[in-house]
Structures are given as structure tokens and as C-alpha cells.
Amino acid sequence: MKIRYCKRGDDLVVDIVDRGSGIVSAIRKDIFLPFFTTRKEGTGLGLPIVKKIIEAHKGSLEVLDKPTKGAIFRMRLPLQTTSTFFFKTTTF
């Protein structure tokens, strides 16, 4: 898993990138719906809760196409103050 973040305009943009099996396009529109899950033991509440929290802070969460294996979740949150551009990558 890799986490990338940078400042774009007045927003903090965070990409969470994994190398898993990815998210097929047929279910991509459903992954943020409450109780939608592809896991036998899943509740389908994780992503909807995360999205609601981010939106409560005037941000957004989306899943992006990744040309190679895996998925990218992009979170945008507004910054209250402006600063110079920065970029950092962390790998776990």
C-alpha cells in the first residue's frame, strides 16, 4: 500500500494506492452504498461511513481507475490556510 498526498489549490489531496485485485467497473458505482459488500463476512459499512465523514468536512472521496493491478482511493479535504506546495509518498 502506498499513500501519496499533496496540496492542490486550497485542498489537501490524499491518494491511497494498493496492489490488490482492484475494483471491477461493474460494481464501482455501488461500493459507497450502505450494506454493499463483496466479502462473505463484510458489513458494507466501511466505505459509506468514511465517505460521510469526509463529506461532513466539506471533502470528497472517489475511486479512480488504475492502469495496473489494484485501486486508488482519492480523498480531497479543504485546507483552512494556504501554504507552499508539498508532495510526499509513504510505502508500507
Contacts in CASP RR format, 6 or more apart in sequence:
PFRMAT RR
TARGET T0000
AUTHOR 0000-0000-0000
METHOD contacts of the structure
MODEL  1
MKIRYCKRGDDLVVDIVDRGSGIVSAIRKDIFLPFFTTRKEGTGLGLPIV
KKIIEAHKGSLEVLDKPTKGAIFRMRLPLQTTSTFFFKTTTF
1 16 0 8 1.000
1 17 0 8 1.000
1 18 0 8 1.000
1 19 0 8 1.000
1 91 0 8 1.000
1 92 0 8 1.000
2 15 0 8 1.000
2 16 0 8 1.000
2 17 0 8 1.000
2 18 0 8 1.000
2 89 0 8 1.000
2 90 0 8 1.000
2 91 0 8 1.000
2 92 0 8 1.000
3 14 0 8 1.000
3 15 0 8 1.000
3 16 0 8 1.000
3 17 0 8 1.000
3 89 0 8 1.000
3 90 0 8 1.000
3 92 0 8 1.000
4 14 0 8 1.000
4 15 0 8 1.000
4 17 0 8 1.000
4 87 0 8 1.000
4 88 0 8 1.000
4 89 0 8 1.000
5 12 0 8 1.000
5 13 0 8 1.000
5 14 0 8 1.000
5 15 0 8 1.000
5 87 0 8 1.000
5 88 0 8 1.000
6 12 0 8 1.000
6 13 0 8 1.000
6 85 0 8 1.000
6 86 0 8 1.000
6 87 0 8 1.000
6 88 0 8 1.000
7 13 0 8 1.000
7 79 0 8 1.000
7 83 0 8 1.000
7 84 0 8 1.000
7 85 0 8 1.000
7 86 0 8 1.000
8 76 0 8 1.000
9 82 0 8 1.000
10 78 0 8 1.000
10 79 0 8 1.000
10 82 0 8 1.000
11 59 0 8 1.000
11 76 0 8 1.000
11 77 0 8 1.000
11 78 0 8 1.000
11 79 0 8 1.000
12 76 0 8 1.000
12 77 0 8 1.000
12 78 0 8 1.000
12 79 0 8 1.000
13 74 0 8 1.000
13 75 0 8 1.000
13 76 0 8 1.000
14 74 0 8 1.000
14 75 0 8 1.000
14 76 0 8 1.000
14 77 0 8 1.000
15 64 0 8 1.000
15 72 0 8 1.000
15 73 0 8 1.000
15 74 0 8 1.000
15 75 0 8 1.000
16 72 0 8 1.000
16 73 0 8 1.000
16 74 0 8 1.000
16 75 0 8 1.000
17 66 0 8 1.000
17 70 0 8 1.000
17 71 0 8 1.000
17 72 0 8 1.000
18 70 0 8 1.000
18 71 0 8 1.000
19 68 0 8 1.000
19 69 0 8 1.000
19 70 0 8 1.000
20 69 0 8 1.000
20 70 0 8 1.000
20 71 0 8 1.000
21 69 0 8 1.000
21 70 0 8 1.000
22 66 0 8 1.000
22 69 0 8 1.000
22 70 0 8 1.000
22 71 0 8 1.000
23 31 0 8 1.000
23 63 0 8 1.000
23 70 0 8 1.000
23 71 0 8 1.000
27 36 0 8 1.000
27 38 0 8 1.000
28 63 0 8 1.000
30 36 0 8 1.000
31 47 0 8 1.000
31 63 0 8 1.000
32 47 0 8 1.000
32 48 0 8 1.000
32 51 0 8 1.000
32 61 0 8 1.000
33 48 0 8 1.000
34 44 0 8 1.000
34 45 0 8 1.000
34 48 0 8 1.000
35 43 0 8 1.000
35 44 0 8 1.000
35 45 0 8 1.000
36 44 0 8 1.000
37 43 0 8 1.000
37 44 0 8 1.000
47 61 0 8 1.000
50 61 0 8 1.000
51 61 0 8 1.000
54 60 0 8 1.000
54 61 0 8 1.000
54 75 0 8 1.000
54 77 0 8 1.000
55 61 0 8 1.000
57 77 0 8 1.000
57 78 0 8 1.000
58 77 0 8 1.000
58 78 0 8 1.000
59 75 0 8 1.000
59 76 0 8 1.000
59 77 0 8 1.000
59 78 0 8 1.000
60 75 0 8 1.000
60 76 0 8 1.000
61 73 0 8 1.000
61 74 0 8 1.000
61 75 0 8 1.000
61 76 0 8 1.000
62 73 0 8 1.000
62 74 0 8 1.000
63 71 0 8 1.000
63 72 0 8 1.000
63 73 0 8 1.000
63 74 0 8 1.000
64 71 0 8 1.000
64 72 0 8 1.000
64 73 0 8 1.000
64 74 0 8 1.000
65 72 0 8 1.000
66 72 0 8 1.000
END
